[in-house]
Amino acid sequence: MDLALLMIEKGATDWNRGLRRACHGGHKDLALLMIEKGANDLDNGLVHTYYSGHKDLALLMIEMGADVRQCYTTLDNTDAEYLVRRKIKYAADKYPEIGKYCSEANNIVKNSQVMIPDLLSIVQSY
C-alpha cells in the first residue's frame, strides 16, 4: 500500500490499470483505493480476480457494479445464491439452478404470507 501511495504522490493516475493489477494480485485494499481515486472499469477488474482466485474480491467488484457475466472466478452455491437474492443484474441467468431455487423459495414465502392470516384467525377461534 505504501508503494502505491508513493506512486500516486509522484503522479501516477492510471486508476483502471491500477485496479486491474490490484485485482490480478488479489489486493482488496489497493482495489478499493483505485476505485476511490476514480477507477471505473469494474468489469476488467472482475476478470482479473480470476488470476488471484480471491472470490471475495470478485464479489466486491460485482457488488460495485461489474457485470457478473464477466466472472470467471469459481463461486460456490452460497455465493451465487447471495448474488441472485441481491438481484444482481444477470446473476439468475449465469446461475440458472440457483435462480430457479430462489424464485421457488420466494413464491413459497409470498404464498405463506397469504396463508398466515387465515391460520391466525383459525387459531384465535379456539
ABEGO torsion letter per residue (X at the ends): XAAAAAAAAAGBABAAAAAAAAAAAGBAAAAAAAAAAGBABAAAAAAAAAAAGBAAAAAAAAAAGBBAAABABBBBAAAAAAAAAAGBBGAAAABAAAAAAAAAAAAAAAAAAAAAAAAAAAAAAX
